[in-house]
Amino acid sequence: MKPSKEEFERWRAGPVTEWVMARLLMGVDDMKRQWVATSWEGGVADGARLMALRERASVYREVTTITFEELAALGAVHDGDDA
C-alpha cells in the first residue's frame, strides 16, 4: 500500500506519530549523553562508536523530517503519477 499525500499528512499529524517522532528526537539526545558519558567523563573515546551513534542520530532526524515529496522521489508513496 502506498499512501496518498492526504493520507501521509493525516498520519504525520496524528498524535501517535507525533509521539513517536518526539521519542526519536529524544533518542538523539540520549545518544549524545551516552557519548559524553563514555568519552568525556569515562575517558574512552571510541571513534567507531561515535560514528555509529552519529549515523543512527542522522537516520532518526531524517525520519522525523522526511516529506511526502522526498518519499515520492523514492517511490514509497502514491504521488498521483503511478497507476
C-alpha positions, 0 to 999 in steps of 0.5 A: 500500500502506498499512501496518498499525500492526504493520507501521509499528512493525516498520519504525520499529524496524528498524535501517535506519530507525533509521539513517536517522532518526539521519542526519536528526537529524544533518542538523539539526545540520549545518544549524545549523553551516552557519548559524553558519558563514555568519552568525556567523563569515562575517558574512552573515546571510541571513534567507531562508536561515535560514528555509529551513534552519529549515523543512527542520530542522522537516520532518526532526524531524517525520519522525523523530517522526511516529506511526502515529496522526498518519499515520492522521489523514492517511490514509497508513496502514491504521488498521483503519477503511478497507476 
